[in-house]
Amino acid sequence: MTRNLEKCLKLVEEDRAITSPAAKVPYYPLVVKKGRGAVIEDVDGNAYIDLLSSAGAINTGHCHPRVVEAIKKQAEDLILYTHVYMYHEPIIDLTKELIAISPGDYRKRVFYGLCGSDANDGAIKMARTYKKRPKILSFIRSYHGSTYGALSLSGVSLPMHRGLGPLLPEIYHVPYPDPYRPPVPGMSPDQVSDYCIDYIRTAFSNHIPADEVAAVFIEPIQGDAGLVVPPKKFLQDLRKLCDENGILLFSEEVQQGFGRTGKWFGIENFDVVPDAIILGKAIASGLPLGGCVARAELMDEWEAPSHLFTAAGSPVCCAAAVATIGVIRDENLLQHTAELGASVKARFEEMQKKYELIGDVRGIGLSIGVDLVKNRDTRERHREAAAKIAYRAWEKGLLLSFFSGSVLRIQPPLVVTKEQMDVALDRIEESIEDFVKGRIPDSVLETVKGW
Ligand SMILES: Cc1ncc(COP(=O)(O)O)c(C=O)c1O
């Protein structure tokens, strides 16, 4: 635990003085220098097993040689010629790939942007224009991004909203089914599901006319809310409800897409076919790219210039994305993620038997949340435990974070090996033990802010 952090601490001070605090949710003074696979190294030469994947953006692992090669090769030929005015091959190659791997046996089209946030904004515009209806439904405690449209869809953080209004009008938030913290204690997952569907039905018959609703935006697993996995029944009933009312269903895959759950897209775990998927983060292994694959008719008549960005779908980002899809496919990362994810979850479930503190273990594939509580009956979130354990794990050579105040976030690059995960899990268990024994000082709470 006696690591040299000299350069890290100095650079953190410099950064703090000159960059905007509005973009910073720090956990510890980690200044990243290099990354390979599931391991990163800081500027002082300390190595960490990465359980965060740069917020779920690096599914193929840091600097995967095939992705690096694709970027270099494309950058030598052409970095950008805007697709707004011209055409280029990498965007066509990527579009064909996305159409092939995305759910839905229907004709599709794709639009691009620069990140997950603007992909959501584009999807709002697309839905409103196509349906000629103004209203949108999204979910309480969802996170869709930081642009005004995406922020208006979101509902998980007060500081994110406070003082920023007016937001986009006609966006309505409804409850997301959380089986661990149900609206009424003791409800079964099916009852939670029915409660949330009934809530929407009630809204439709009282204050949100269904025939004015263009689309429902849903994360197949609510990521920043703490990896809340909805009952399968809910997504299936939601699909039916949308169909009954001519409403589009969009699966927001920015965090759960590109193999994170052991399938190409999170929604596939629920046997539901959405009308569009919204993409970002891992699509280009870290280069800025986002977009949306949708039923073609949603875009067939969409007039220019309704939604475009100069650098959206740049040749370099598209080449990186084609390589990313190739790596996930050729290295069997979907199967690896499903198998390794199941064993990681089982190990946390074993820990849960030992530590009262672990209230819930949930997730699919390598998208696992470990919810820490003060009391298993009340399920009160244990923020102090999450912060101290994440900090101690960092001291032990892991990049472990938490969100929603209490949920340890286990989202390593999908290339992480079983051996690396075994080491990581041992260190997490030691950190939990340290917390339980009162061996982590309160002073660490000054450093960890967390999501
Ligand atoms: C589910 C989800 N949607 C959208 C976003 C926004 O993506 P970006 O920050 O790349 O714009 C995020 C980012 O955390 C996310 O988790």
The ligand as a MOL file (V3000), in Angstrom:
LIG
                    3D

  0  0  0     0  0            999 V3000
M  V30 BEGIN CTAB
M  V30 COUNTS 16 16 0 0 0
M  V30 BEGIN ATOM
M  V30 1 C -27.0650 4.8700 -20.4600 0
M  V30 2 C -26.2670 6.0610 -20.8840 0
M  V30 3 N -26.7450 6.8480 -21.8570 0
M  V30 4 C -26.0690 7.9260 -22.2850 0
M  V30 5 C -24.8700 8.2750 -21.7230 0
M  V30 6 C -24.1530 9.5010 -22.2120 0
M  V30 7 O -23.0640 9.1330 -22.9680 0
M  V30 8 P -21.9280 10.2330 -23.2820 0
M  V30 9 O -21.3800 10.6750 -21.9720 0
M  V30 10 O -20.9520 9.4740 -24.1170 0
M  V30 11 O -22.5720 11.3130 -24.0340 0
M  V30 12 C -24.3430 7.5030 -20.6940 0
M  V30 13 C -23.0630 7.8810 -20.0510 0
M  V30 14 O -22.7450 7.5230 -18.9640 0
M  V30 15 C -25.0490 6.3720 -20.2600 0
M  V30 16 O -24.5980 5.5880 -19.2730 0
M  V30 END ATOM
M  V30 BEGIN BOND
M  V30 1 1 1 2
M  V30 2 1 2 3
M  V30 3 2 2 15
M  V30 4 2 3 4
M  V30 5 1 4 5
M  V30 6 1 5 6
M  V30 7 2 5 12
M  V30 8 1 6 7
M  V30 9 1 7 8
M  V30 10 2 8 9
M  V30 11 1 8 10
M  V30 12 1 8 11
M  V30 13 1 12 13
M  V30 14 1 12 15
M  V30 15 2 13 14
M  V30 16 1 15 16
M  V30 END BOND
M  V30 END CTAB
M  END
